[in-house]
Amino acid sequence: MPTISTRLPNLSGKVVVLYLANRNYEHVVVMEDPIFELNGERLFLCGAIPDGVSPNDWAAGIRSSVAWDQVEEYLVFDSLEDYLSRAALAVEEGYLQ
């Protein structure tokens, strides 16, 4: 029988954008090099907030943790550069603000 760690995606070295159940679709969490951790009996995705993804970069480098059961959708990017270039294109095309 597979363990929980073999059923979870390996996101190490990636940049992940999380859409949460309790937030507006425009408010996302972006993490760099995230890992899964158990806190109590609840599973969290934990990673650093990368430079360039928060207003004035006030939270850059800070560790963020999101309860995995609150994630409705997630996008996985190979690098921060990939995420930033795609986000800039989406802003240019009017898909993001």
C-alpha positions in Angstrom: 0.0 0.0 0.0 1.5 3.4 -1.0 2.3 5.8 1.8 1.1 9.4 1.8 4.5 10.6 0.7 4.4 8.5 -2.4 1.0 9.9 -3.5 1.9 13.6 -3.1 3.5 15.5 -5.9 7.2 16.2 -5.8 7.4 20.0 -6.0 11.0 20.4 -4.9 12.8 23.0 -7.0 9.5 24.3 -8.5 7.5 27.5 -8.1 3.8 26.8 -7.2 0.8 29.1 -7.5 -2.0 28.0 -5.1 -5.6 28.9 -5.5 -7.3 28.5 -2.1 -10.9 27.6 -1.2 -11.3 30.5 1.2 -9.9 33.3 -1.1 -11.0 35.2 -4.1 -9.6 33.7 -7.3 -7.4 36.8 -7.8 -5.6 36.3 -4.5 -3.1 33.5 -4.8 -0.2 32.2 -2.8 3.1 31.7 -4.7 5.8 29.5 -3.2 9.3 28.5 -4.2 10.8 25.1 -3.6 7.8 23.8 -1.5 7.7 20.7 0.6 4.9 18.9 2.4 4.9 18.8 6.2 2.6 17.5 8.9 1.6 19.9 11.6 -0.4 18.1 14.2 -2.4 15.7 12.0 -2.9 18.2 9.2 -0.9 18.3 6.0 0.6 21.6 4.9 2.6 22.8 1.8 5.4 24.9 3.0 7.8 27.1 1.0 9.4 30.5 0.7 7.7 33.5 -1.0 9.9 34.4 -3.9 11.1 37.9 -4.9 8.8 39.8 -7.2 5.5 38.2 -6.3 4.2 40.4 -3.5 3.6 44.1 -3.5 6.9 45.9 -2.7 8.3 42.4 -2.0 7.4 42.9 1.7 7.2 39.1 2.2 10.0 37.9 0.0 12.0 35.1 1.6 9.4 34.5 4.3 8.3 30.9 4.9 4.6 30.4 4.1 2.5 27.4 4.9 -0.9 26.5 3.4 -3.2 23.7 4.5 -3.2 21.3 1.6 -6.9 20.6 2.1 -7.7 24.2 1.4 -6.0 24.1 -2.1 -8.6 24.0 -4.9 -6.1 24.3 -7.8 -2.4 24.7 -8.2 -0.1 25.5 -11.1 3.5 24.3 -11.2 6.3 26.2 -12.9 9.8 25.0 -13.5 11.4 28.2 -12.3 10.7 31.7 -10.9 11.7 33.2 -14.3 9.1 31.0 -16.0 6.4 32.1 -13.6 7.3 35.8 -13.8 7.4 35.8 -17.6 4.1 34.0 -17.9 2.5 36.3 -15.3 3.8 39.4 -17.1 2.3 38.1 -20.4 -1.0 37.4 -18.6 -1.0 41.0 -17.2 -0.2 42.4 -20.7 -3.1 40.4 -22.2 -5.5 41.5 -19.5 -5.9 38.1 -17.8 -4.3 39.3 -14.5 -4.3 42.6 -12.8 
